[in-house]
């Protein structure tokens, strides 16, 4: 993935008057924080009327087909959270959207501290000894 990254100034210019931005926050292990997912759920409810269900994941979080249907229909929503979503070849072109993909990362020390805290929060000292 890193080898596919390019500097911002090398990206093609976009006529923003004809397209809306869709920021896709790609959440992976230990990067899809609860705070990010809750913000996406809140934004979907506020801007698109999608009422959150009892789970912590935003609507269509891991469902590619439903995810792109949602991006197409929620035209007042500008950022989405996704996990393990790719752009299939058979999806019709988005003529009115330009995508900005964000891949958050954490440095190892922060990640390790968070993983240990999560184990402790879920199972106490017993879980931390494994």
HELIX and SHEET records of a PDB file:
HELIX    1   1 UNK A    2  UNK A    4  5                                   3    
HELIX    2   2 UNK A    8  UNK A   10  5                                   3    
HELIX    3   3 UNK A   34  UNK A   48  1                                  15    
HELIX    4   4 UNK A   64  UNK A   73  1                                  10    
HELIX    5   5 UNK A  108  UNK A  128  1                                  21    
SHEET    1   A 3 UNK A  79  UNK A  82  0                                        
SHEET    2   A 3 UNK A  20  UNK A  26  1                                        
SHEET    3   A 3 UNK A  97  UNK A 102  1                                        
END                                                                             
